[in-house]
Amino acid sequence: MATHSFQDASDALSSSAGQVSELAQPFLKFLPVSGASVSTFGSFLGPETISATDSRAERVDELQFDLGEGPCWDALTTRRPVLAPDLAANRENRWPAFSSAIQSEDIGAIFAFPLLFGPLEIGAIDLYSEGPMSLTSEQQRNTLELSALVSRILLRNAIEQAGATDTEGPFSRRLIHQATGMVLAQLGTTSDDAYLIIQARAFAESRSMQDVATDVVERRLTFTNRDDSPEVTT
């Protein structure tokens, strides 16, 4: 049953690429949590709650943005899931201001998963439960898999909304193709993802893909993952 629910969530995300406001909802299909939110922040995209399943999930995001601390910040900084299965038992923890601020929200557990795309740090997914609870290793792995899909969707949406275009011409296409192959080798990813990383870098720096590709081919720019894949806690 869990596998079927996870597949439902994956299918729902895949079909919601044009509706980013709905990205949080599929996580409720296979996880026993009360609410979820998807937010962007950090150096790549501005701080924004993209999607939230309810007003409480949205407030949790806003508090973390306002206070500059909380599980979503730690998840993106460490590039790993942050799990707090029993907040009441850890009021003195690493987020004193945030923990104090959410006492009135009746939240028993909170989990944050980083939104990453290769070396790019996009934001985080926050999940909360009204009572204490834990996520199994399988649920964590499934959430990380869906998080990668959400990262792709958010990147493509940001680039499309900005109206980013490629430099035309046969030379630029050959150059970008060559750079895509180099990024693919550097990151051990797919050609589609390598192309998207070059496109995202161009978008973030307000440059053309040809300029970024030139830097890659001439080895002025190298992409590396800062760390291994996010770990799952058992």
N, C-alpha and C positions, 0 to 999 in steps of 0.2 A: 504493500500500500504506500509506503514512504517513497519508493522509487517512482511509482505512478504519480504521486503528488509533486515530486521534484520535476518530473518531465513536464507536467502541466505548467509549473512555474517557469521552466525554461522556455516552453512554447509561448507562454504569455509575454515574456520579455522580448522574445524574438519578433513577435508581432506588434510590439508597442514602440518600435523605434521612432516613429513619428509623433508619439504621445509621451514625452518624457515625464509629464505630470503623473503618469500612471506607473512609473517604474518601481515604486515601493510596494504596491499591492501584491504582486506575485510572491513575495517572501512569506506572506501569511498563508499561502497555499500548502506549504510543506513544513513550516516551523511552528511549534506551539507557543508563539509569542503573541503579545497583545497588540503591538503596533510596530511600524517600521518607517524609516525615512531615508532618503537619498540626498546627500548634499555635496556640493563642490566647495573647495577652499584650498588654501595653500598658494604656491607661487605660480601655478599654471592657469587655473580658472578662479574667478572671484568667489567670495563666500556667498553661498545661496542655497537655500533649501529647494531642491528641484522637485521633490515629491515626498508626500507624507500621507500615511493612511488615516491619521486623525489629528486633532488639534494638540493633543498631548505630545505626540511624536514631533510635531512642528515646534512646540515650546522647548523640548529637550535640545533640539538643534540650535534654536535661538539663544538659549542659555549658554551653550558651549561657545558659540560665536562671540557673545557679549563678554564672557569671562575669560576667554582665551585658554581654557583648560577643559578637560573631559576626555572620555574614552575615544571620541572620534579624532581628536588631536593626537593622542598617543598611538592610535592605530595607523595614522598616516605617517607619523614620525618614525615609528619602528617598522612599518611595512608588514605588520603582523596583526592578527585578530587580538582584540582586547576583550577579556571576558570577566564580567563582574556578576556572578550568579546569585549573590546575596548581599545587596547593598547595605542592609541594616546591620550586618555583622562587620562592615568595614567602613563605618562613618569617618574614621580617622585616616582614611587612605590618601592616595596621591592626588585627589581632586577635592581639597577641603571646601573651596568656594562652591564648586558645582554640586557636590554632595549635599551641602547645606541648602542650596537653592532649590533642589528637587525634592526636598523632604515632604512638601505639601502635594506632590504629584502622585503619591501612592504607587511608586515604582519599586518593585522588589528585586529586579534583575535588569542589567543592561549589557548589551554586547555591541561592539563596533568592529567592522571589517573594512580594511582599506580598499579604496578604488585605485588600482594601479594599471598602467599599460606600459610594459617594459620599464624603462627608466622614468616614465612620467608618473607623477603623483596627482591624481585627479580629485579625490575627496574621500568620502566614507559612507558606509551604510550603517545606520544605527538601528538596533532592535531592542525593544523593551518588553518586559513582562510585569504584570501587576503584582505577582508574587515571586518569591525566589524560585529559580529553576536553573537547570544546566542544559547545555547543548551537547549532544553526542558527537563523537569524532566524525561520524558520517554526515551529520547535519552541518558541522563546521566545513567539511570538505565541499559539500554541495553548495553552501553559501559562498565559499570562495570561488567556486566555478561560476556561479551566477554573478558574482561581483565583477569578474573579468568581462562578462558579457555586458553588464551595465556600463563599465568603463568604455568599451568600444562604442556603445550607443551614445554616450555623453560626448565623446570626442567627435564623432561624426556629426552630431547635431550642432555642436559649437562651431565647427568648421563650416557647415552648410549655412547656419544662421549668419555667419560673418561674410558669406558670399565669397569665400576664398576660392581662387581659381589657379590653375597651373599655367606656367609659361608655355606658350605654344611653340611648335617648330620641331622638326625631326631631331635636331641636336639636343634640345632640352629633354625630349623623350628618351633618347639613348642614355643621356647623362643620369636621368632620374632612375632609369632601369638599372644602370650600373650601381648607383648608390643604394638602391633597394637591395640588390644582391649582397652588398657589403654589410648593410645593417642586418640583414637576415643572418649572415655568418657571425656577426658580432654578438647577436642576442639569441641565436638558436631558435628563431621564431619562424612564422610563415611569411611568404612574400606579401600577402595582403596586409599583415600586421606591420611588417617593415615599412611598407609604403605609407601606411597610416601614421607611423611614428615620424617619418620625414615630413609628412603633410602637417601634423600637429606642431612640430617644431617651427615650421614656416609660419603657421597661424599664430603661435605664441609670440614670435619675434617680428611679426608684420613684414615678412620677407617672402620672396617667391620660392617655390619648391626647387627651382633651378639653382638659386643661390645656395640653399642648404645642401642640395645634392653636390654642388661643386666643392663645398667644404668637406663633405664626406669622402668624395673621390680623391681629393688632394690631401686627405688625412689631417685636416685641421679640426675635424669634428669626429669624435668616436662615441658611439652609444654603448653603454654597459649597464647591466642591471646592478643596482647598488647592493643587492643581497640576493640570496636564494629565494625560492617561492615561499610565501607566507606559511608558517608552521601551523599545524593543527594540534591543539592540546588534547591529550588523552586522559 
